């Protein structure tokens, strides 16, 4: 049994090299894995299955081939792709994964999260997250035409970039008390998450926190073979 963990690929039509890197990754590495966990923000923006399944048809086909060959893929939505719906899962064979989720690996419970809910000092973001997770808001957004959704998503992205530029790194990182609380509530000594784009292993008094990296000029992943130590790996795209 071998498990791989990735997050924050932020695939976008303007960056086709990232989609190609993911497809190469699937064909060269994931074929030897039993489980792949994607912990959010696979896409830079997902404005609905009707648009996304067409825009990323090559990635969808790659995932479908993997799941049909026996690899189980689990996907946890992030702050960029929370509108992924049932059509995506049907087209890919991917299994939805709640945030947070517990998985058992080598006789220990491991907590998986996207990571944005741990950034509790960023009050503006948490308010926006609450708004966009509202079912009525999502229904109204998805009822718009694709062009209207694209325009609205671009506006949100511009606003987010403007607000991010005014925030300190500390505000946008996880809150250590929120991390401790989440790990204590779930009774775990290991937490794996993404979102912050700050890959690192944090050694805590009560356990460890593994932060997955984003995919920029490189790709990061966590490789965890059954019964063996895990490794954070970074390779060039």
Secondary structure, DSSP 8 states (H G I E B T S, - for coil): -EEEEE----B-TT-HHHHHHHHHHHHHTGGG-SEEEE-S-SBS----HHHHHHHTHHHHHHHHHHHHTT-EEEE---SSSTT--HHHHHHH--EE--SSEEEEETTEEEEEE-SGGG-TT-HHHHHHHHHHT-HHHHHHHHTS-HHHHHHHHHHHHHHHHHHHHTS-HHHHS--HHHHHHHHHHHT-SEEEE-SS---EEEEETTEEEEE----SSEEEEEEEETTS-EEEEEEE-
